[in-house]
């Protein structure tokens, strides 16, 4: 399992280029992943979205962060019919 995770981390951006369905990545500003995802989403197609929630860490435990996370998720789900996901 660890070996598979290492390989996935190496290839996650290449693998996600093949995703042809709508996708949204929501990161916390204080998390460790947002810089990598932000760079990646600057070059992808229009059905992929990136949101960074200010003052939130990776777990979204800060006050108001979970509400914003849920809001962003719901807006994404409303935007695309279930048949597209």
Order of alpha helices (4+ residues) and beta strands (2+ residues): alpha-beta-alpha-beta-alpha
